[in-house]
Amino acid sequence: MTLSSDADNPLTIAIDGPAASGKSTIAALLAEKLGYVYLDTGVMYRAVTWEALQRHIAISDEGAITHLSETLHIKVTQPTENDGRQYTVYADGKDVTWELRRPEVNAHVSSVSAYPGVRRALVAQQQRIGHCGRIVMVGRDIGTVVLPEADLKIYLEAVVDERARRRYCQVLQQRGQEGDKEYEDIREAMIRRDRIDSGRKVSPLHPAEDAVVIDTTDMTVRQVLDCVLELIKRRKSQCGHDVCSTC
């Protein structure tokens, strides 16, 4: 598909959705296709969580976690290693990219991201980046809170069993481990995180009113990407429905 110039393309694209719905993969491919910056905002919350665990700060200590989020220097760059990463994340100058996907981070990141002070500190950083334009930003509240004025808002979803399968396959690829128990642990952790993300008082996970919702459960990465590219191509004549009928 041939895309038109930036004059016709959305300059800010927000992609939200639950864990393993495909948003990071699609956003990275889309940013590459458009020549835009790709930012997965979730890594910033993961960086705060990882650093808190490293410093033995109690996750329940909201004040200490909030202070950490305000003082921790987080930097996200293009990949610096050819090891399958989509970006490189630094926390106070240390490469923590792969550490951010560890089980203990998965278990606590939703609690950390629910703290209002943490969200204020990181959202302010995200908005400064987003307002520069030419960006595909991914998270759980991009279209509703971070960039409510985004030119195109997309919400990806999938059933939890499929999302757990995808995350389990990532673990196998990265670590070469296998086991039914690990899959069940991933699935249960995902259910807990969905519950926390959707039920929190600050920036709960849900589609923006004007977001296009795409169920990726039975779709390949190529199909989802083609659907999003078609949305961009037709954005001046969007039908206004909440779900894209061509996806």
Buried (B, 14 or more C-beta within 10 A) or exposed (E): EEEEEEEEBBBBBBBBBBBBBBBBBBBBBBBEBBEBBBBBBBBBBBBBBBBBBEEEBEBEEBEBBBBBBBEBEBEBEEEEEEEEBBBBBBBEEEBBBBBBBBEEBBBBBBBBBBBEBBBEBBBEBBEEBBEEEBBBBBBBBBBBBBBBEBBBBBBBBBEBEBBBBBBBEBBEEEEEEEEEEBBEBBBEBBEEBBEBBEEBEBBBBBBBEEBBBBBBBEBEEEEBBBBBBBBBBEBEEEEEEEEBEEB
